[in-house]
Amino acid sequence: MATWTNKQWGAVIGALVLFSMFLIGFEQTLVVVLFGIIGYFIGKYLDGEIDIEDIRARAQGRRNEM
């Protein structure tokens, strides 16, 4: 089984976004992409891959330095 590279995935996703722009318009496609990105980060959070407290501490300039 062949594994796709990131370049190939990027080309497919780019083509799908462009095709979506022609079908439903730029603004609607932008909303779909935005909600896709939001959903991606929600999924990462639910999988435990994002630590909200670490992000908050970095944003406030307080790192846990030991």
N, C-alpha and C positions, 0 to 999 in steps of 0.2 A: 504494500500500500504506500503510495507516494504521499509525502507530507507537503502541505502548501507553505510557501514562504510568506513572510510579512508583506513583501512587495506584491505578491499575487493577491493576498487578502485585501490589501489597500486598493489595488486596481479594481477588484470586484465591487468593493464597497463604494468607491468613487463612481463607478459606472451606475450602480443602483441609485445613488443619490442624484446624479445627473438625470437619469431616467425619471425619477420621482419628480424632479423639478419641471420636466416637460409635461408630465401627466397632471400634477395637482398644483403647480406653481411654486414660486420661490419661498414665499412666506410660510405656506403650509409645510413645505419640506423642512424649513428651518425649525419649525415647531416640533416636527417628528424627530429630527436629529437631536434637538435639545432634550426632549423627553427620553430619548434613547440613552443619552449620556447620563442624565439624572438616574435612570433605572440601573445603569451599569454601576454607578457608585453606591446606590442603595443595595444592590446585590453584593458588592464587595464588603459593605458594612455588615450585612446580615451573615456573610460567610466568615466574619471575624478578621478580614484582611485590612480593615481601616480602624485605627485607634483614635477616636474623637478627642479624648483627653490630650493625647500627644499633639494633635493638630491645634487644639486650643492653646496649649502651652507654647507652641512655636509661634503662633500668631501674636501672642502677648509678650513674646521675647523671653519666656521663662523655660529654659531647658532643664531636664533632669540630669545634671552633670554630677557624676560620682567620682 
